[in-house]
Structures are given as structure tokens and as C-alpha cells.
Amino acid sequence: MRSFSLIFKQFSRSVLLIVGFAFWGFSAVYAQTDAAKGEAIFKSKCTACHKIDQVLTGPALGPQLTEETDDKYLIKWIQNNQALIAAKNPKALAIFNKFEQKGMTTFTDLSDADVGNVITYIRADWKQIQDDKAKGPVGGTTVAEDKGPSELAVAGLIGVVILAFIIILVLNKATGSLEKILANNKDIVIVEEEQVVTVDKKAELLKKILKNKKLVFFILVCGTIAMGSWGWVTLWNTNVHTGYQPVQPIKYSHELHAGTMKIDCQYCHSGAYKSKNASIPSLNVCMNCHKVVKTESPEIHKIYDALGYDPKTQKYDSTAAKPIQWVRVHNLPDLAYFNHSQHVKVAGIKCQACHGPIQTMKEVYQYSPLTMKWCIQCHKRTEVNGKGNAYYDSILAAHDKIKKGEKVTAAVLGGIECGKCHY
């Protein structure tokens, strides 16, 4: 009994030491997720007007946040700069006048912690950009961005560590109590056997360990928690295709068209403003420019071939025309109904809110998870602005008629719109 107690004590100390280092390591990694959270908020809310190292609609944020070190002021400015300007804050007025009195969007829905995470991300990314410039170009390899462990995985690991710590303490306490009983009872003679490391002794030791119900229970609990956590994360991420980036038949760069040339999204995706689908632009939209622009490009010639267009004679041959086989990137299940016009026209939501920083993508990829949880969270924090909105004005007018007892048909509430049934 005493020999097993000594073995268990040595084992438990080693486990506690390993658990301590693991907990410390995961805590250090998890602490870095503040910048990761800030990056997600920055990409969803700020990239339409700002870049970290370049002037866009607004200033380059890296140098600005390096010069300004008063984080409390920055948080108030980002959340509601209009209030600071109205209160005639000297810093706010200086910025407002510097940028020709251009108003900045307010973000009152962001908490102080959210804004702090964004500031942390911007400063960290700006420092990385400066470090990369100082080092100079190194090859052409792109390093994958480390998003850090998921909150669910970290929470599961912390739970396992705490549970293991409690079980080991309980087992140590029980072992100590048994040793005290044996020490106080002088009638029991303990024979210490010499440990001879042989195959039989190893098998005998293994049998003793397996007979220890508490140890076996501890191993089974840890295994169950580990397998359960792995199964939960795997099932939770089933059919979630964040980062999906298929190869398209034509290398179309949104970074060039929407970013550098600042072409409005709805010039190509005209359906986003008036229908359920954003729609893929027809090749004739491409030809509005590329009939004369970059005619030597092999990618543009793929458009010519699909239309049966001869750039030399500038004539079309309809018999040679064939459709472009675009690969769909964002694909919702059939049970989910999403209407682009309801979000873009009625709610006034920007494309970047769902599709991410599309103006920086050389090749389009799925930025958001598009899960039901993600949609519900957005609906919970998005405020409805019904002032001056024709859609809500018509709803309010219909409600007023109902209150007065007047006749209101389903057609008045949009019941004859095609999309109500045919989606």
C-alpha cells in the first residue's frame, strides 16, 4: 500500500506540474484573443472607410493611434464622435476640421471592451507592418494568420484542468488518510517488497493500477470529457465553410475593381438593391469597360470567348457563345430564406457586414460563418431605423387603417410580391 502511495504521489505531482504549465500556456495564448476579437470587429465595421496603413475615405489608423495615446478619449470618439463634437471637445473639433468636417459613423452598439480590442488590434498590426518594412521582403511565402484557439476549446480545456486538479487533491487526501490509519494501527505489519523490474512485475503493477477504482474512474472521466469536447466542436462546425475559397474560371479581382477603382458593388450586383438575390453580373456588364480596356489580357479573352466576340472585327457570333461556369461561394441551405433587398435597401446594411472586406480580396472567399447563431446575434444588436423609410411608413399607414377599422388587404402589406412565394 505504501509503495503504491509513493508512486501515486510522484505521479500526481508530475500531473499537477504539467497541468500548471499547460494552464499557464493556454492562458498566455488566450490573452492574445483580444486582438483577434478586435480584428473581427474592425473587418466588419471599419474597413469600408479605413485601412491601417493607407488613407481611404478616412485616415490611416496605424499612425493616428500611435500618435494618440489617450485610450479613454479614443473609445468615446469611436463610440459617439458626434457627441464629442457637439460638446466642443478640442481634440474632436481639431479632427473634424482637419478632415473638412466629414462626419464619421457612430458605433454606440460597441462596448468599451470591444473598442479597446479594436485599438489593440490596430496598434499590433501597425507595429507588425513597421517591423516587416524594417526587415524588408522575405521570399514570397504567405504566413497563415493565427486566430488563436476558439473560446469553446479554451473553456473546455480550462474545465478539464480544474476537474483534474480537484480529483487529484481528493485522491491525495484519501491516500493520506489511509496512511495515517495504517500508521496508528500497530497490529498491521507492512512488508516492503523489493521492486524488481521484470515483465511479470510490470504486469502485476498494471493489474494493481487497474484494480484502483478511483484512478480508473479519473482516467475514464478525462477521456470522456476529451472525446466529448472533440465531438461537440466537430459537430458544431459541420457544414460551416468559413474561409471557403474556390478557384473561379476567370481571375476576377475585387481588390482591383471595388478597392482600387472604387466601383460600387451594385454596379455589378444590381439585384442586391431590388430582389432576393444579389445576382451574378452578365458578361455584357464586363464589356461596358473591357471592350476597350485591357483587351490584351488572357483573362479578358475568356470573356470574349464566352460571348463569341471578336475584338478585331468587334462583332458577336451567338453560335459560339457559351456560359461561364462560376463556382458559388456563399450557399445557404434551402430551408433558409434570405432577401438581399430587405437588408440592403430597407435596413441600409453595407455589403461588408456579411461579406467582409470584399474590397481587399483578390479572390473571393466566405468571410462569415453564415450560421443561424451568427444571423440571430446580428438581428439582436441591429437597431431598426424607421424614420423616413418608405417600407416602414407603409407598415405604419396600414396599422393606422386597422386601428380605424378600415379595410386592409394582404396586398397592402406586400402579399402580392413574387418573392413571398417564389423563392
C-alpha positions as CSV (number, residue, x, y, z in Angstrom):
1,M,0.0,0.0,0.0
2,R,2.8,2.4,0.9
3,S,4.7,1.7,-2.3
4,F,1.6,2.4,-4.4
5,S,1.0,5.6,-2.3
6,L,4.5,6.8,-3.1
7,I,4.1,6.0,-6.8
8,F,0.7,7.8,-6.9
9,K,2.2,10.9,-5.1
10,Q,5.0,11.1,-7.6
11,F,2.5,10.7,-10.4
12,S,0.2,13.3,-9.1
13,R,3.0,15.8,-8.6
14,S,4.1,15.3,-12.2
15,V,0.5,15.7,-13.4
16,L,0.0,18.9,-11.4
17,L,3.2,20.3,-12.7
18,I,2.2,19.5,-16.3
19,V,-1.3,20.9,-15.7
20,G,0.1,24.0,-14.3
21,F,2.4,24.7,-17.3
22,A,-0.4,23.8,-19.7
23,F,-2.8,26.2,-17.9
24,W,-0.2,28.9,-18.0
25,G,0.5,28.3,-21.7
26,F,-3.2,28.3,-22.7
27,S,-3.8,31.4,-20.6
28,A,-1.0,33.2,-22.4
29,V,-2.4,32.2,-25.8
30,Y,-6.0,33.1,-24.8
31,A,-4.8,36.5,-23.7
32,Q,-3.9,37.2,-27.3
33,T,-7.5,36.7,-28.5
34,D,-8.3,40.3,-27.5
35,A,-6.5,41.4,-30.7
36,A,-8.3,38.6,-32.7
37,K,-11.7,39.9,-31.4
38,G,-10.7,43.4,-32.3
39,E,-9.7,42.3,-35.8
40,A,-13.1,40.7,-36.4
41,I,-14.9,43.9,-35.3
42,F,-12.5,46.0,-37.4
43,K,-13.1,44.0,-40.5
44,S,-16.9,44.0,-40.1
45,K,-17.4,47.7,-39.2
46,C,-14.3,49.8,-40.1
47,T,-12.8,48.5,-43.4
48,A,-15.4,50.4,-45.6
49,C,-13.7,53.7,-44.7
50,H,-10.4,52.9,-43.1
51,K,-7.2,51.0,-43.6
52,I,-4.4,50.6,-41.1
53,D,-1.5,51.8,-43.3
54,Q,-3.3,53.7,-46.1
55,V,-5.6,56.7,-46.4
56,L,-9.1,55.6,-47.7
57,T,-12.3,57.6,-47.0
58,G,-10.8,58.2,-43.6
59,P,-7.2,58.5,-42.4
60,A,-4.7,55.6,-42.0
61,L,-5.4,54.4,-38.5
62,G,-2.0,53.0,-37.6
63,P,-0.2,56.4,-37.4
64,Q,-3.2,58.1,-35.9
65,L,-3.5,55.6,-33.0
66,T,0.3,55.7,-32.5
67,E,0.2,59.4,-32.0
68,E,-2.9,59.4,-29.8
69,T,-2.3,57.5,-26.6
70,D,-5.4,58.6,-24.6
71,D,-7.4,55.4,-25.0
72,K,-10.4,56.7,-22.9
73,Y,-10.8,59.6,-25.4
74,L,-10.4,57.2,-28.4
75,I,-13.1,54.9,-27.0
76,K,-15.5,57.9,-26.6
77,W,-14.6,59.2,-30.1
78,I,-15.2,55.8,-31.8
79,Q,-18.5,55.2,-29.9
80,N,-20.0,58.6,-30.5
81,N,-17.8,61.2,-32.1
82,Q,-20.8,63.4,-32.8
83,A,-21.4,63.9,-29.1
84,L,-17.8,65.0,-28.6
85,I,-18.1,67.5,-31.5
86,A,-21.4,68.8,-30.1
87,A,-19.7,69.2,-26.7
88,K,-16.9,71.2,-28.4
89,N,-14.2,68.9,-27.3
90,P,-10.9,70.5,-28.6
91,K,-9.4,67.2,-29.9
92,A,-12.7,66.3,-31.6
93,L,-13.1,69.7,-33.2
94,A,-9.5,69.6,-34.5
95,I,-10.0,66.2,-36.2
96,F,-13.4,67.3,-37.5
97,N,-11.9,70.4,-39.1
98,K,-8.8,68.6,-40.3
99,F,-10.8,66.3,-42.4
100,E,-13.0,69.0,-43.9
101,Q,-15.9,68.4,-41.5
102,K,-16.6,64.9,-42.8
103,G,-18.8,63.0,-40.4
104,M,-17.7,59.6,-39.1
105,T,-20.2,56.8,-38.4
106,T,-21.0,56.3,-34.7
107,F,-20.8,52.9,-33.1
108,T,-22.8,53.2,-29.9
109,D,-23.5,49.4,-30.0
110,L,-19.9,48.7,-29.2
111,S,-18.9,48.3,-25.6
112,D,-15.7,49.9,-24.1
113,A,-14.1,46.4,-24.2
114,D,-15.0,46.0,-27.9
115,V,-13.4,49.3,-28.8
116,G,-10.4,48.5,-26.7
117,N,-9.9,45.3,-28.6
118,V,-10.1,47.2,-31.9
119,I,-7.5,49.7,-30.7
120,T,-5.2,46.8,-29.5
121,Y,-5.5,45.1,-32.9
122,I,-4.8,48.3,-34.9
123,R,-1.7,49.1,-32.9
124,A,-0.4,45.5,-33.0
125,D,-1.0,45.3,-36.8
126,W,0.7,48.7,-37.4
127,K,3.7,47.5,-35.4
128,Q,3.9,44.3,-37.4
129,I,3.7,46.4,-40.7
130,Q,6.5,48.6,-39.4
131,D,8.6,45.6,-38.4
132,D,8.0,43.9,-41.8
133,K,9.1,47.1,-43.6
134,A,12.3,47.2,-41.5
135,K,13.1,43.6,-42.2
136,G,12.5,44.0,-46.0
137,P,10.9,41.5,-48.3
138,V,11.5,37.9,-47.4
139,G,10.6,35.4,-50.2
140,G,7.0,35.2,-51.4
141,T,5.5,32.9,-48.8
142,T,2.3,33.9,-47.1
143,V,2.1,33.0,-43.5
144,A,-1.3,31.8,-42.4
145,E,-3.0,34.0,-39.9
146,D,-3.2,32.6,-36.4
147,K,-6.6,33.2,-35.0
148,G,-5.8,31.5,-31.7
149,P,-7.9,28.8,-30.1
150,S,-11.7,29.0,-30.1
151,E,-13.4,30.2,-26.9
152,L,-15.2,26.8,-26.7
153,A,-11.9,24.8,-26.9
154,V,-10.2,27.0,-24.3
155,A,-13.2,26.8,-21.9
156,G,-13.2,23.0,-22.3
157,L,-9.5,22.8,-21.5
158,I,-9.9,25.0,-18.5
159,G,-12.7,22.8,-17.3
160,V,-10.7,19.6,-17.7
161,V,-7.7,21.2,-15.9
162,I,-9.9,22.3,-12.9
163,L,-11.6,18.9,-12.8
164,A,-8.2,17.0,-12.9
165,F,-6.9,19.3,-10.1
166,I,-9.9,18.6,-7.9
167,I,-9.8,14.8,-8.4
168,I,-6.0,14.6,-7.7
169,L,-6.5,16.6,-4.5
170,V,-9.3,14.3,-3.4
171,L,-7.3,11.2,-4.2
172,N,-4.2,12.6,-2.4
173,K,-6.4,13.3,0.7
174,A,-7.8,9.8,0.7
175,T,-4.3,8.3,0.3
176,G,-3.0,10.4,3.2
177,S,-5.9,9.4,5.4
178,L,-5.2,5.7,4.7
179,E,-1.6,6.1,5.6
180,K,-2.5,7.7,8.9
181,I,-4.8,4.8,9.7
182,L,-2.1,2.3,8.9
183,A,0.5,4.3,11.0
184,N,-1.8,4.4,14.0
185,N,-2.7,0.7,13.9
186,K,0.4,-1.1,15.1
187,D,-1.2,-4.5,14.6
188,I,-0.9,-4.2,10.9
189,V,2.6,-5.2,9.6
190,I,3.6,-3.6,6.3
191,V,6.1,-5.6,4.3
192,E,8.0,-3.6,1.8
193,E,8.8,-5.7,-1.2
194,E,11.9,-5.1,-3.3
195,Q,11.0,-3.8,-6.6
196,V,12.4,-6.0,-9.3
197,V,11.7,-4.6,-12.8
198,T,10.6,-7.7,-14.8
199,V,7.9,-8.3,-17.3
200,D,5.8,-10.1,-14.5
201,K,6.3,-7.2,-12.1
202,K,5.1,-4.7,-14.8
203,A,2.1,-6.8,-15.4
204,E,1.4,-7.1,-11.7
205,L,1.8,-3.3,-11.3
206,L,-0.6,-2.7,-14.2
207,K,-3.2,-5.1,-12.6
208,K,-2.9,-3.2,-9.3
209,I,-3.4,0.1,-11.1
210,L,-6.5,-1.3,-12.9
211,K,-7.9,-2.5,-9.6
212,N,-7.7,1.0,-8.2
213,K,-11.3,2.2,-9.0
214,K,-10.6,5.9,-8.3
215,L,-7.7,6.0,-10.7
216,V,-9.6,4.2,-13.4
217,F,-12.6,6.5,-12.8
218,F,-10.3,9.5,-13.2
219,I,-8.9,8.2,-16.5
220,L,-12.4,7.5,-17.8
221,V,-13.7,10.9,-16.8
222,C,-10.8,12.7,-18.6
223,G,-11.2,10.5,-21.7
224,T,-15.0,11.1,-21.8
225,I,-14.5,14.9,-21.4
226,A,-11.8,15.0,-24.1
227,M,-13.8,12.9,-26.6
228,G,-17.0,14.8,-25.8
229,S,-15.3,18.2,-26.4
230,W,-13.8,16.9,-29.7
231,G,-17.2,15.6,-30.8
232,W,-19.0,18.8,-29.8
233,V,-16.6,21.0,-31.7
234,T,-16.7,18.7,-34.7
235,L,-20.5,18.6,-34.9
236,W,-20.8,22.4,-34.2
237,N,-18.6,23.2,-37.2
238,T,-20.3,20.7,-39.6
239,N,-21.3,22.5,-42.8
240,V,-19.7,25.7,-41.6
241,H,-17.5,26.8,-44.5
242,T,-15.8,30.0,-43.3
243,G,-12.7,30.6,-45.4
244,Y,-14.0,28.6,-48.4
245,Q,-12.3,30.0,-51.5
246,P,-13.0,28.0,-54.7
247,V,-11.0,28.6,-57.9
248,Q,-13.1,30.5,-60.4
249,P,-12.9,30.2,-64.2
250,I,-11.8,33.8,-64.5
251,K,-9.4,35.5,-62.1
252,Y,-11.6,38.5,-61.2
253,S,-10.0,40.7,-58.5
254,H,-12.4,42.6,-56.2
255,E,-9.4,44.3,-54.7
256,L,-8.7,46.0,-58.1
257,H,-12.3,46.8,-59.1
258,A,-14.0,47.5,-55.7
259,G,-10.9,48.6,-53.9
260,T,-8.5,50.5,-56.1
261,M,-11.0,51.6,-58.7
262,K,-13.8,52.1,-56.2
263,I,-16.6,50.6,-58.4
264,D,-19.8,50.4,-56.4
265,C,-20.9,46.8,-55.6
266,Q,-24.3,47.4,-57.1
267,Y,-22.9,48.4,-60.4
268,C,-22.3,44.7,-61.0
269,H,-24.6,43.1,-58.4
270,S,-27.7,45.2,-59.2
271,G,-30.1,42.6,-57.8
272,A,-28.9,43.3,-54.2
273,Y,-31.0,46.5,-54.1
274,K,-34.2,45.3,-55.6
275,S,-34.5,41.5,-55.3
276,K,-33.8,38.4,-53.1
277,N,-30.6,37.5,-54.9
278,A,-27.6,39.8,-55.4
279,S,-27.2,38.2,-58.9
280,I,-24.1,37.4,-60.8
281,P,-23.5,40.2,-63.4
282,S,-23.9,39.3,-67.0
283,L,-20.8,39.4,-69.2
284,N,-22.3,42.4,-71.0
285,V,-21.7,44.4,-67.8
286,C,-18.0,43.5,-68.1
287,M,-18.0,44.5,-71.7
288,N,-19.1,48.1,-70.8
289,C,-15.4,48.6,-69.9
290,H,-13.4,45.7,-71.3
291,K,-14.5,46.3,-74.9
292,V,-11.6,48.8,-74.9
293,V,-9.8,48.3,-71.5
294,K,-7.1,45.6,-71.1
295,T,-8.1,43.9,-74.4
296,E,-4.7,42.1,-74.4
297,S,-5.3,40.3,-71.1
298,P,-5.8,36.5,-71.4
299,E,-8.5,36.6,-68.7
300,I,-10.5,39.2,-70.7
301,H,-10.2,36.9,-73.7
302,K,-12.1,34.3,-71.7
303,I,-15.0,36.8,-71.6
304,Y,-14.7,37.3,-75.4
305,D,-14.7,33.6,-76.0
306,A,-17.8,33.1,-73.8
307,L,-19.7,35.8,-75.7
308,G,-18.4,34.8,-79.1
309,Y,-16.9,38.2,-79.5
310,D,-14.1,39.0,-82.0
311,P,-12.1,42.0,-80.7
312,K,-10.6,42.6,-84.2
313,T,-13.9,43.0,-86.0
314,Q,-15.9,44.0,-82.8
315,K,-18.7,41.6,-83.8
316,Y,-20.5,38.9,-81.9
317,D,-21.2,35.3,-83.0
318,S,-24.1,34.0,-81.0
319,T,-23.5,30.4,-82.2
320,A,-20.0,30.4,-80.5
321,A,-21.4,31.8,-77.2
322,K,-21.2,29.7,-74.0
323,P,-21.9,30.4,-70.3
324,I,-19.1,31.0,-67.8
325,Q,-19.2,28.2,-65.2
326,W,-18.8,30.3,-62.0
327,V,-18.4,28.4,-58.7
328,R,-20.8,29.5,-56.0
329,V,-19.1,30.8,-52.8
330,H,-21.9,31.6,-50.4
331,N,-24.5,28.9,-50.3
332,L,-27.4,28.9,-47.7
333,P,-29.5,25.7,-47.2
334,D,-32.8,25.6,-48.9
335,L,-34.7,25.9,-45.6
336,A,-33.1,29.4,-45.0
337,Y,-34.7,32.4,-46.7
338,F,-32.5,35.5,-47.1
339,N,-33.6,38.6,-49.0
340,H,-30.8,41.0,-50.1
341,S,-33.1,43.9,-50.8
342,Q,-34.6,43.7,-47.3
343,H,-31.2,44.1,-45.8
344,V,-29.6,46.4,-48.3
345,K,-32.5,48.8,-49.2
346,V,-34.7,48.6,-46.1
347,A,-32.1,48.2,-43.4
348,G,-29.3,50.0,-45.2
349,I,-26.7,47.4,-44.3
350,K,-23.4,47.5,-46.2
351,C,-22.1,44.6,-48.2
352,Q,-19.1,44.3,-45.9
353,A,-21.3,43.5,-42.9
354,C,-21.8,39.9,-44.2
355,H,-19.2,39.5,-47.0
356,G,-16.3,41.1,-45.0
357,P,-13.6,43.4,-46.6
358,I,-14.6,42.4,-50.1
359,Q,-12.6,45.4,-51.5
360,T,-9.4,43.8,-50.3
361,M,-10.0,40.3,-51.7
362,K,-8.0,39.3,-54.8
363,E,-10.1,36.1,-54.8
364,V,-13.5,36.0,-53.1
365,Y,-13.8,33.7,-50.0
366,Q,-16.6,33.2,-47.5
367,Y,-15.8,35.6,-44.7
368,S,-18.7,35.0,-42.3
369,P,-19.9,31.6,-40.9
370,L,-23.5,32.2,-42.1
371,T,-24.9,30.1,-39.3
372,M,-28.2,30.7,-37.6
373,K,-26.4,31.8,-34.4
374,W,-24.5,34.4,-36.4
375,C,-27.6,35.8,-38.0
376,I,-29.5,35.9,-34.7
377,Q,-26.7,37.7,-33.0
378,C,-26.7,40.3,-35.8
379,H,-30.5,40.7,-35.5
380,K,-30.3,41.2,-31.7
381,R,-27.8,44.1,-31.9
382,T,-29.0,45.8,-35.1
383,E,-31.4,48.7,-34.4
384,V,-34.3,49.3,-36.7
385,N,-34.5,52.9,-38.0
386,G,-38.0,53.5,-39.3
387,K,-37.7,57.3,-39.8
388,G,-38.1,58.3,-43.4
389,N,-38.1,54.7,-44.6
390,A,-40.8,54.0,-47.2
391,Y,-41.2,50.4,-46.1
392,Y,-41.9,51.2,-42.5
393,D,-44.0,54.2,-43.5
394,S,-46.3,51.8,-45.4
395,I,-46.5,49.4,-42.5
396,L,-47.4,52.2,-40.1
397,A,-50.0,53.5,-42.5
398,A,-51.6,50.0,-42.7
399,H,-51.6,49.8,-38.9
400,D,-53.4,53.1,-38.7
401,K,-56.1,51.9,-41.0
402,I,-56.5,48.7,-38.9
403,K,-56.9,50.9,-35.8
404,K,-59.6,53.0,-37.6
405,G,-61.4,49.8,-38.7
406,E,-60.8,50.4,-42.4
407,K,-60.3,47.6,-44.9
408,V,-56.7,46.4,-45.3
409,T,-55.8,43.6,-47.7
410,A,-52.8,41.4,-47.8
411,A,-51.7,43.2,-50.9
412,V,-51.2,46.4,-48.9
413,L,-48.7,44.5,-46.7
414,G,-46.7,43.2,-49.7
415,G,-48.7,40.0,-50.2
416,I,-48.6,40.1,-54.0
417,E,-44.8,40.4,-54.2
418,C,-43.3,37.5,-56.2
419,G,-40.7,36.8,-53.5
420,K,-43.3,36.0,-50.9
421,C,-43.9,32.6,-52.5
422,H,-41.4,32.1,-55.3
423,Y,-38.0,31.9,-53.6
